[in-house]
Amino acid sequence: MRALGELERELRTGTGPVPAAARRAVRTTFASCTGFFVFLYGFDRPVAATYALFGAVSLAGLARIPGTGRQRAAVMVRLLPVVCFLVTLGTFLAVRTWSAVLGMAVVGFCLAFSAAAGPRAAGAAPGLQLLYILPSFPPYLPHTLGERLGGTLAGLLLLIAAEAWILPDPRVPTYAERAAAAAAEAVRCAAALERPPYVVTAPVSDRARAAAESLRASRVPEAERPAGPGLRERALAHTGLAARTLLSRLRNLPGPAPGREPRRAGIDLLGAVRESVTGTAALLRDGDRPATDSAELLRLRARNARTPAELPESRRRQAALLEVADAAVALRTAAEIAVLGRRAHPDADAADRFWYLRHSTPRLWWHRLAAHTGPRSVHFQNAVRIALALAVARTVAGLDSLPHGFWAMLAVISLTRTTAVQTRSTVRSALIGTCLGALAAGTVLALAGGETILYAIALAPLMLFTFTVGPVRGVGWAQALFTLVVSLVFAQLSAVTWQLAEVRFLDVLIGSSIGIVCGLLAWPRGAHDELARAVAGLLRACADDVESTTAVVTAPGRSPVAPGDGEHRVRLTLVMAESAYAQYQSETQRPVGPGPDWQAAVLTGHHVLWGAGRVLGSADGTPLARGEAAGLQEYAARVAAGLRRAAEVSDAPYGTGKAGPAPGAGELLPGALTPPTEAAPPDAGLAYFATTAWLDSLTTDLRTMDTGRATARAPG
């Protein structure tokens, strides 16, 4: 009894892969078997029974919608109209092979391309594909549309109820709660900087670093990542970036000049930062607008900007304090938009940084989809690959009258991967598993014959075992067990023989072969090449923006390049690089081992985008001295040259395969890339130090990229 109690507790509260798969298996089995048995044996409606079972299996077994059960249930409720449309469209387009093939290509592309909208849409796409594939095969029976829709909706409603109420998943911290925890650590850092010795101690710094790392996308569960195109998702992603930036600025804040106390204005500014961030943490944690706002912080930031310090060291600290204040204001504004939506009212200075607040939700969706419309987007490439494979599979099934041809298409959407290497490996395991499963299914069908009651009794336990073991043990086990499941299902729908298992293996073989061929023809290296190109484009855009921004600061009123255009280009290339990097992380790379530090390059884009706004805000129109302007321009030119060199290295040899020497340590740092801060003119203004601090951070990024590439190329 004690062992059973521990097993039940692990099933309900366990966070490992086996308990999570077991909970999902229970819900899937309940929904699919209930609908199947009620329609087949209660109402004698085999069509409705088929659609009830596959409706539940599609969005619970094939789809991978991230999140807890209730989060998935909410997504499924919103998908019900889409499901009805797909079943209706597939039913009527099945009248001719050519119309079915055309519909398959268009619908397959649209559903696969919807992954650009975020992880939930990407996870639901394979299940929606199956719900369109199922009715698009002969026989052409439009008069059964009512049964098809009724069965599908019944299966999905049962699944929604099961996801919401049966074995609910343990709750995980939301992204807003993670950001609130990071804001709380920023409060501790600011408090430490307000009192002697005016530095962040090692324990506080370590906690701040851990809080910042917890906001990385790779550390956040898929369901909690703010990756959608909507207003609140964009603002929540902005919140995480601002929190990480603020923690970094606080941890690395320069100390006061040796032998001198820090300026009272700086201490007051840190106090205002602490109060503002405390309110931000409460806003993210509780969802209500706190009593305090950022008015005092904005006032003290403006006062510090107007009152220059006496010593160069003090002005360097003053510029760093203004960066801290700017990050705190950005954090507060982003959090208000993320929590309050369009009820938030940021100050006028935030209009450009939070540009998405001015656009409607449809316009934001258009921005996201339009950015990925083209052959340089990994989402576009994946959509073309899957649409081509589905169209070919539907053509083969239609022209050859392939029995149970939808199994071939199911193999296409479940086994095709984003790289040819992964597809071959997956197909090899899947075919071995399908072969073994077909042998087992053929044996069962030959021995049991037409004893339908035996199939009905065995179906639920077998489904429970299949959906528990398959996701944990891999695609081979999943295909073997699913072959047994579908054999038992179709043995109850009509009289079958052991040859059904043979047909199943043939269909999977055909679908797998089509997937391999299409994977070889359409971008066989997946995100590998595209990430290299996207990062190279991002770094070149960053280099241009560094030069144009510095030109604005050093020559106010004579901007040779519109800063808005440079910012738009960096933002667009950053979106492409981030999507390619996200897919790259999910792919098996060849050769296996350490590679270029792509994440460091992507973070450089964020640093350029945010830093340029801070630097331009510090340029109050007061001309810099000739020596100051020349020093900044030279420093910016060298940083831009380093970024362009990093772009060249990204293109070759890692990305496009061009021949070239392996990058060694220091190659990304042209000349003596030494910050001019140490030799600052004694009367240098705040704009000089703000720009230098920004270029210093980009120099650090270049060193990080350089070290990562040298490590990746080191022998052994």
C-alpha positions in Angstrom: 0.0 0.0 0.0 2.9 2.3 0.8 4.4 1.6 -2.7 1.0 2.3 -4.3 0.7 5.5 -2.4 4.1 6.7 -3.5 3.4 5.7 -7.1 0.1 7.7 -7.0 1.8 10.7 -5.5 4.6 10.6 -8.2 1.9 10.4 -10.9 0.1 13.5 -9.5 3.1 15.7 -8.6 6.1 14.3 -10.5 7.8 16.7 -12.9 10.0 14.1 -14.7 9.3 12.8 -18.2 7.7 9.6 -17.1 5.0 11.1 -14.8 4.3 13.9 -17.3 3.8 11.3 -20.1 1.7 9.1 -17.9 -0.6 11.9 -16.9 -1.0 12.9 -20.6 -1.6 9.2 -21.5 -4.4 8.9 -19.0 -6.2 12.0 -20.4 -5.6 10.9 -24.0 -6.9 7.4 -23.4 -9.9 8.6 -21.5 -11.0 11.1 -24.2 -10.3 8.9 -27.3 -11.7 5.6 -25.9 -14.8 7.2 -24.4 -15.7 8.9 -27.7 -14.8 5.8 -29.8 -16.8 3.3 -27.7 -19.9 5.5 -27.2 -20.2 6.2 -30.9 -19.3 2.7 -32.2 -21.0 0.5 -29.6 -23.6 2.9 -28.3 -24.9 4.6 -31.5 -23.4 2.3 -34.2 -21.8 5.3 -35.9 -18.3 4.1 -37.1 -17.6 7.3 -38.9 -18.2 9.4 -35.8 -16.3 6.9 -33.7 -13.3 7.2 -36.0 -13.2 11.0 -35.9 -13.8 11.1 -32.1 -10.8 8.9 -31.5 -8.4 10.6 -34.0 -9.7 14.0 -32.9 -8.5 13.4 -29.4 -5.3 11.6 -30.5 -4.4 14.4 -32.9 -4.2 17.2 -30.4 -3.1 15.1 -27.4 -0.8 12.4 -29.0 0.6 13.9 -32.2 0.5 17.6 -31.3 2.9 18.9 -28.7 1.1 21.9 -27.2 3.3 23.1 -24.4 2.1 24.0 -20.9 0.0 22.5 -18.1 -3.3 20.6 -18.8 -5.4 23.7 -18.3 -3.2 25.8 -20.5 -3.5 23.2 -23.3 -7.3 23.1 -22.7 -7.5 26.8 -23.2 -5.5 26.6 -26.5 -7.8 23.7 -27.7 -11.0 25.8 -27.0 -9.6 28.5 -29.3 -8.8 25.9 -32.0 -12.3 24.5 -32.2 -13.4 26.8 -35.1 -10.2 26.0 -36.9 -10.8 22.3 -36.5 -14.3 22.5 -37.9 -13.1 24.5 -40.9 -10.3 22.0 -41.6 -12.6 18.9 -41.4 -15.2 20.6 -43.7 -12.6 21.8 -46.2 -10.9 18.4 -46.3 -14.2 16.6 -46.9 -15.2 18.7 -49.9 -11.7 18.9 -51.5 -11.5 15.1 -51.5 -13.8 15.0 -54.6 -10.8 15.0 -57.0 -7.2 14.0 -56.5 -5.9 17.3 -57.9 -8.1 19.4 -55.6 -7.0 17.3 -52.6 -3.3 17.7 -53.5 -3.7 21.4 -54.0 -5.5 21.8 -50.7 -2.9 19.6 -49.0 -0.1 21.9 -50.2 -1.9 25.1 -49.2 -3.2 24.0 -45.8 0.0 22.2 -45.0 2.1 25.3 -45.7 -0.3 27.6 -43.7 -0.4 25.3 -40.7 3.4 24.7 -40.7 4.1 28.5 -41.2 1.9 29.3 -38.2 4.8 28.2 -36.0 6.1 31.7 -36.5 3.4 32.8 -34.1 5.0 31.0 -31.1 5.5 27.7 -29.4 1.7 27.0 -28.9 0.9 27.4 -32.5 3.9 25.3 -33.5 2.9 22.6 -31.1 -0.7 22.4 -32.3 0.2 22.4 -36.1 0.9 18.6 -36.5 -2.4 17.7 -34.8 -4.3 20.2 -37.0 -2.5 18.7 -40.0 -3.9 15.2 -39.1 -7.4 16.6 -38.7 -7.3 17.9 -42.2 -5.6 14.8 -43.7 -8.2 12.4 -42.3 -11.2 13.7 -44.2 -9.3 14.5 -47.4 -9.0 10.8 -48.5 -11.6 8.8 -50.5 -14.3 7.8 -50.4 -15.8 11.2 -51.2 -18.8 11.3 -48.8 -19.9 14.9 -48.1 -23.2 13.6 -46.6 -21.2 12.3 -43.7 -19.9 15.7 -42.8 -22.3 16.0 -39.9 -21.0 12.7 -38.4 -17.4 13.8 -39.0 -17.9 17.1 -37.3 -19.9 15.6 -34.4 -17.3 12.9 -33.7 -14.4 15.3 -33.9 -16.0 17.9 -31.6 -17.1 15.2 -29.2 -13.5 13.8 -29.0 -12.0 17.3 -28.5 -14.5 18.3 -25.9 -13.8 15.2 -24.0 -10.1 15.9 -24.3 -10.5 19.5 -23.2 -12.4 18.3 -20.1 -9.8 15.7 -19.4 -6.9 18.2 -19.8 -8.6 20.6 -17.4 -9.7 18.2 -14.7 -8.0 14.9 -14.8 -4.6 14.7 -13.1 -3.7 18.4 -13.4 0.0 19.1 -13.9 2.1 20.7 -11.2 2.2 24.5 -11.6 5.4 26.0 -12.8 6.5 29.7 -12.3 5.3 32.0 -15.0 7.6 34.3 -16.9 6.2 37.3 -15.1 7.0 35.6 -11.8 10.5 34.9 -12.9 10.8 38.6 -14.0 9.4 39.6 -10.6 12.1 37.5 -8.8 14.8 39.1 -11.0 13.4 42.6 -10.1 13.6 41.6 -6.4 17.3 40.8 -6.8 17.8 44.1 -8.5 16.3 45.8 -5.4 18.9 44.0 -3.3 21.7 45.1 -5.6 20.5 48.7 -5.5 20.2 48.7 -1.7 23.8 47.4 -1.4 25.1 50.2 -3.6 23.4 52.8 -1.5 25.6 52.1 1.6 29.3 51.6 2.2 31.4 50.1 0.6 29.0 51.0 -2.3 29.6 47.7 -4.2 27.6 44.6 -4.8 28.9 41.8 -2.6 29.7 38.4 -4.0 26.6 36.5 -2.6 24.2 39.2 -3.8 26.0 39.3 -7.2 25.7 35.5 -7.5 22.0 35.6 -6.8 21.5 38.4 -9.3 23.4 36.4 -11.9 21.3 33.3 -11.3 18.1 35.4 -11.5 19.2 36.8 -14.8 20.1 33.4 -16.2 16.6 32.1 -15.2 15.1 34.5 -17.8 17.0 33.0 -20.7 14.7 31.3 -23.2 16.6 28.0 -22.9 15.9 28.0 -19.1 12.1 28.8 -19.4 9.5 26.1 -20.3 8.1 26.5 -23.7 4.6 27.3 -22.5 6.0 30.2 -20.5 8.2 31.8 -23.1 6.9 35.1 -24.3 7.4 34.3 -28.0 4.0 35.3 -29.4 3.4 38.3 -31.7 0.8 40.0 -29.4 1.2 43.1 -27.4 1.5 41.5 -24.0 3.9 38.8 -25.2 6.2 41.4 -26.8 6.1 43.5 -23.7 6.8 40.5 -21.4 9.9 39.6 -23.5 10.9 43.3 -23.2 10.5 43.0 -19.5 12.8 40.0 -19.3 15.5 41.8 -21.4 15.2 44.9 -19.3 15.5 42.9 -16.0 18.6 41.2 -17.3 20.1 44.5 -18.4 19.4 46.2 -15.1 21.0 43.3 -13.1 24.1 43.4 -15.3 24.4 47.2 -15.0 24.0 47.1 -11.2 26.5 44.3 -10.7 29.1 46.1 -12.8 28.5 49.6 -11.6 31.9 51.5 -11.2 32.7 52.5 -7.7 33.3 56.0 -6.6 36.6 57.8 -7.2 39.3 56.5 -4.8 39.2 58.3 -1.5 35.9 60.1 -2.2 32.4 59.5 -1.2 29.8 59.0 -4.0 27.8 62.0 -5.0 24.5 62.5 -3.1 22.7 62.8 -6.4 23.9 59.4 -7.4 22.8 57.8 -4.1 19.4 59.5 -4.4 19.1 58.1 -8.0 19.9 54.6 -6.7 17.2 55.0 -4.1 14.7 56.0 -6.7 15.7 53.0 -8.8 15.1 50.7 -5.8 11.7 52.2 -5.1 10.7 52.0 -8.8 11.9 48.4 -9.2 10.1 47.4 -6.0 6.9 48.6 -7.5 7.7 46.8 -10.7 8.2 43.5 -8.8 4.8 44.0 -7.1 3.1 44.8 -10.4 4.5 41.6 -12.0 3.7 39.5 -9.0 0.2 40.8 -8.1 -1.0 42.1 -11.4 -2.2 45.4 -9.9 -0.7 48.9 -10.5 1.2 49.8 -7.3 0.8 53.1 -5.5 4.3 54.3 -6.5 5.3 55.2 -10.1 8.5 56.2 -11.9 7.9 60.0 -11.7 10.6 60.5 -9.0 13.0 58.3 -10.9 12.5 60.3 -14.1 13.0 63.5 -12.2 16.2 62.4 -10.6 17.5 60.9 -13.8 17.0 64.3 -15.6 18.7 66.1 -12.7 21.7 63.8 -12.8 22.0 64.3 -16.5 22.0 68.1 -16.2 24.5 68.2 -13.3 28.0 66.9 -14.5 30.4 65.5 -11.9 33.8 67.1 -11.3 36.2 64.3 -11.9 36.4 62.0 -14.9 36.0 58.9 -12.7 32.8 60.5 -11.2 31.4 61.3 -14.6 32.1 57.7 -15.7 30.1 56.5 -12.7 27.4 59.1 -13.5 27.0 57.8 -17.0 26.8 54.2 -15.6 24.1 55.4 -13.1 22.1 56.9 -15.9 22.2 53.5 -17.7 20.9 51.9 -14.6 18.1 54.4 -14.3 17.3 53.9 -18.0 17.1 50.2 -17.6 14.8 50.6 -14.5 12.5 52.9 -16.4 12.4 50.5 -19.3 11.6 47.6 -16.9 8.8 49.5 -15.3 7.3 50.5 -18.6 7.5 47.1 -20.2 6.0 45.5 -17.1 3.1 47.9 -17.1 2.3 47.1 -20.8 2.7 43.3 -20.2 0.3 43.4 -17.2 -2.1 46.2 -18.1 -2.0 46.0 -21.9 -3.3 49.1 -23.7 -4.4 50.6 -20.3 -0.7 51.3 -19.7 0.4 54.9 -20.3 4.2 55.2 -20.8 5.9 58.5 -21.0 6.5 60.1 -24.4 10.2 59.2 -24.4 9.2 55.5 -24.6 7.3 55.8 -27.8 10.1 54.5 -30.1 11.3 51.8 -27.8 7.8 50.4 -27.2 6.7 50.9 -30.8 4.3 48.0 -30.7 2.0 49.8 -28.2 0.8 52.0 -31.1 -0.3 49.1 -33.3 -3.4 46.9 -33.2 -3.2 43.2 -32.6 -3.8 42.3 -36.3 -1.0 44.7 -37.3 1.3 43.1 -34.8 0.5 39.6 -36.2 1.1 41.0 -39.7 4.5 42.4 -38.6 5.5 38.9 -37.3 4.3 36.9 -40.3 5.6 39.4 -42.9 9.0 39.3 -41.3 9.2 35.6 -41.9 7.8 35.6 -45.4 10.8 34.7 -47.6 13.3 31.9 -48.1 15.6 33.3 -45.4 13.2 32.4 -42.6 13.5 29.0 -41.0 9.7 29.0 -40.5 9.2 29.6 -44.2 11.6 26.8 -45.1 9.9 24.4 -42.7 6.5 25.2 -44.2 7.7 24.7 -47.7 9.4 21.4 -46.8 6.3 19.9 -45.1 3.9 21.2 -47.7 5.9 19.7 -50.5 6.1 16.3 -48.7 2.4 16.3 -47.9 1.5 17.1 -51.5 3.7 14.4 -52.9 2.4 11.9 -50.4 -1.3 12.8 -51.3 -0.5 12.5 -55.0 1.0 9.0 -54.5 -1.9 7.9 -52.3 -4.4 9.2 -54.9 -2.9 7.9 -58.0 -2.0 4.5 -56.7 -5.1 4.1 -54.5 -2.9 3.3 -51.6 -5.0 1.5 -48.9 -5.2 3.6 -45.7 -3.1 6.2 -47.5 -3.5 8.7 -44.6 -1.0 6.6 -42.7 1.6 7.6 -45.2 0.8 11.2 -44.7 0.8 10.7 -40.9 4.3 9.3 -41.3 5.3 12.5 -43.2 4.2 14.9 -40.5 5.4 12.8 -37.6 8.8 11.7 -38.9 10.1 14.6 -41.1 12.6 16.7 -39.3 14.2 20.1 -40.1 17.5 18.5 -41.2 18.2 15.6 -43.5 20.5 14.0 -40.9 17.7 14.0 -38.2 15.1 12.7 -40.7 17.3 9.8 -41.7 18.0 8.9 -38.1 14.3 9.2 -37.2 13.1 7.2 -40.2 15.6 4.4 -39.5 14.3 4.0 -35.9 10.7 4.4 -37.0 10.9 1.7 -39.7 12.5 -0.8 -37.3 9.7 0.0 -34.7 7.0 -0.2 -37.3 8.3 -3.5 -38.6 8.3 -5.0 -35.2 4.9 -3.5 -34.4 3.5 -4.9 -37.7 4.7 -8.4 -36.9 3.1 -8.2 -33.4 -0.1 -6.7 -34.9 -0.2 -9.4 -37.6 0.2 -12.1 -35.0 -2.6 -10.7 -32.9 -5.0 -10.3 -35.8 -4.3 -13.8 -37.1 -4.9 -15.4 -33.7 -7.9 -13.3 -32.6 -9.6 -13.3 -35.9 -13.0 -11.5 -35.7 -13.3 -11.5 -31.9 -14.1 -7.8 -31.7 -14.7 -7.9 -27.9 -11.0 -8.9 -27.4 -9.9 -5.8 -29.3 -12.2 -3.6 -27.4 -10.9 -4.9 -24.0 -7.2 -4.5 -25.0 -7.5 -1.1 -26.6 -7.6 1.1 -23.5 -4.7 -0.5 -21.7 -2.6 -0.6 -24.9 -3.2 3.1 -25.6 -2.3 3.9 -22.0 1.0 2.0 -22.3 1.6 3.5 -25.8 1.3 7.1 -24.8 3.3 6.6 -21.7 6.2 4.7 -23.1 6.4 6.2 -26.6 7.3 9.8 -25.7 9.9 8.6 -23.2 11.6 5.8 -25.1 11.7 7.4 -28.5 10.2 7.2 -32.0 11.0 3.5 -32.5 8.9 2.5 -29.5 6.2 5.0 -30.4 5.8 3.7 -33.9 5.8 0.0 -32.8 3.1 0.6 -30.2 1.0 2.9 -32.3 1.0 0.3 -35.1 -0.6 -2.1 -32.6 -3.1 0.6 -31.5 -4.4 1.4 -35.0 -4.6 -2.3 -35.8 -6.9 -2.9 -32.9 -8.9 0.2 -33.8 -9.5 -0.7 -37.4 -10.2 -4.4 -36.4 -13.2 -3.0 -34.6 -14.4 -0.8 -37.4 -14.5 -3.5 -40.1 -13.4 -7.1 -40.8 -9.6 -7.2 -41.3 -6.9 -9.8 -41.6 -3.2 -9.9 -40.7 -2.5 -8.1 -43.9 -3.6 -4.8 -42.3 -0.2 -4.8 -40.5 1.5 -5.2 -43.8 -0.4 -2.2 -45.2 0.6 -0.2 -42.2 4.3 -0.9 -42.7 4.1 -0.2 -46.4 2.4 3.2 -45.8 5.0 4.2 -43.2 7.8 3.2 -45.6 6.3 5.3 -48.4 5.7 8.3 -46.2 9.2 8.1 -44.7 10.8 7.9 -48.1 8.9 10.9 -49.3 10.0 12.8 -46.2 13.6 11.9 -46.7 13.6 13.0 -50.4 11.9 16.3 -49.6 14.2 16.9 -46.7 17.2 16.4 -49.1 15.7 18.8 -51.7 14.5 21.6 -49.4 17.2 23.1 -47.1 18.7 19.8 -45.9 20.9 21.4 -43.2 18.0 23.0 -41.4 18.8 26.1 -39.3 22.6 25.6 -39.5 23.2 27.6 -42.7 20.4 30.0 -42.0 21.6 30.8 -38.5 25.0 31.7 -39.9 23.5 34.0 -42.5 21.1 35.6 -40.1 23.8 36.2 -37.5 26.1 37.7 -40.2 23.3 40.0 -41.3 22.6 41.0 -37.7 26.2 41.8 -37.0 26.5 43.9 -40.2 23.4 45.8 -39.3 24.8 46.3 -35.8 28.0 47.7 -37.2 26.2 50.2 -39.4 24.0 51.3 -36.4 27.1 51.7 -34.2 28.7 54.1 -36.7 25.5 56.1 -37.4 24.6 56.4 -33.8 28.1 57.6 -32.9 27.9 60.1 -35.8 24.7 61.6 -34.3 26.3 62.0 -30.9 29.5 63.5 -32.2 27.9 65.8 -34.7 24.4 66.7 -33.4 22.1 67.9 -36.1 24.1 66.4 -39.0 23.1 62.8 -39.0 24.3 61.2 -42.2 22.0 58.1 -41.6 18.5 58.2 -40.2 18.7 56.4 -36.8 15.2 55.1 -37.2 16.2 53.1 -40.3 19.2 51.6 -38.6 17.1 50.6 -35.6 14.5 49.0 -37.8 17.1 47.0 -39.7 18.7 45.7 -36.5 15.3 44.8 -35.1 14.3 42.9 -38.2 17.6 41.0 -38.5 17.4 40.2 -34.8 14.0 38.6 -35.2 15.4 36.3 -38.0 18.5 35.4 -36.0 16.5 34.6 -32.8 14.1 32.3 -34.7 16.9 30.5 -36.5 18.8 30.1 -33.2 15.7 28.7 -31.5 15.4 26.0 -34.2 19.1 25.4 -34.2 19.0 24.5 -30.5 16.4 21.7 -31.2 18.5 20.1 -34.0 21.1 17.4 -33.8 24.3 19.0 -35.3 27.0 17.3 -37.2 29.8 17.3 -36.1 28.7 17.0 -32.5 30.6 19.2 -30.1 31.1 22.9 -29.1 30.4 25.4 -31.8 30.3 29.1 -32.3 28.8 31.1 -29.5 25.7 32.1 -31.5 23.9 33.3 -28.4 26.6 35.9 -27.7 26.0 37.2 -31.2 22.3 37.4 -30.7 22.7 39.2 -27.4 25.0 41.7 -29.1 22.0 42.7 -31.3 20.0 43.4 -28.1 22.8 45.5 -26.7 23.1 47.5 -29.8 19.4 48.1 -30.1 19.0 49.2 -26.5 22.3 51.0 -26.1 21.7 53.1 -29.2 18.5 54.5 -27.6 20.3 55.4 -24.4 23.2 57.0 -26.2 21.0 59.1 -28.4 19.0 60.2 -25.3 22.3 61.4 -23.7 23.0 63.7 -26.7 21.5 67.0 -25.6 22.8 68.9 -28.6 25.9 70.3 -26.9 28.8 69.9 -29.3 31.6 67.7 -28.2 35.2 68.9 -28.2 37.1 68.0 -31.3 39.3 65.5 -29.5 36.4 63.9 -27.8 34.5 63.5 -31.1 37.5 62.1 -32.8 38.2 59.6 -30.0 34.6 58.3 -30.0 34.5 58.1 -33.8 37.8 56.1 -33.9 36.5 53.8 -31.1 33.2 53.3 -32.9 35.0 52.5 -36.2 37.1 49.8 -34.5 34.0 48.3 -32.8 32.2 48.3 -36.2 35.2 46.7 -37.9 35.1 44.0 -35.2 31.4 43.4 -35.8 31.9 43.1 -39.5 34.8 40.7 -39.0 32.6 38.6 -36.8 30.0 38.6 -39.6 32.5 37.4 -42.1 33.6 34.6 -39.7 29.9 33.6 -39.2 29.5 33.2 -43.0 32.7 31.1 -43.4 33.5 28.4 -42.6 30.6 27.7 -40.2 27.7 28.8 -42.4 28.1 28.7 -46.2 31.1 26.4 -46.4 33.4 29.0 -47.9 37.1 28.3 -47.5 38.8 30.4 -45.0 41.2 30.3 -42.0 39.9 29.2 -38.7 39.4 32.2 -36.4 41.9 32.5 -33.7 41.9 34.4 -30.4 41.9 38.1 -31.0 40.9 38.1 -34.6 37.6 39.9 -34.0 39.4 42.7 -32.2 41.1 44.8 -34.9 44.1 46.8 -33.9 44.5 47.8 -30.2 40.8 47.9 -29.4 41.3 49.7 -26.1 38.5 51.9 -24.7 39.5 55.6 -24.6 37.8 56.0 -21.2 41.0 55.7 -19.2 42.5 58.6 -21.1 39.3 60.7 -21.0 39.6 64.5 -21.3 39.3 66.1 -17.9 36.3 68.2 -19.1 34.5 65.5 -21.1 30.7 65.7 -21.0 28.2 63.1 -20.1 27.4 62.1 -23.7 31.1 61.2 -24.1 31.0 58.7 -21.2 27.5 57.3 -22.1 28.8 56.5 -25.6 32.0 55.1 -24.3 30.2 52.9 -21.8 28.0 51.5 -24.7 31.1 50.8 -26.9 32.8 49.2 -23.9 29.9 46.7 -23.5 30.1 45.9 -27.3 33.8 45.4 -26.9 33.1 42.9 -24.2 30.6 41.1 -26.5 33.3 40.9 -29.2 35.7 39.3 -26.7 33.0 36.8 -25.7 32.3 35.9 -29.3 36.0 35.7 -30.0 36.7 33.4 -27.0 33.8 31.1 -28.0 34.9 30.7 -31.6 38.5 30.0 -30.5 37.3 27.4 -28.1 35.1 25.8 -30.7 38.2 25.5 -33.0 40.7 24.4 -30.4 42.1 20.8 -30.9 40.4 18.3 -28.7 
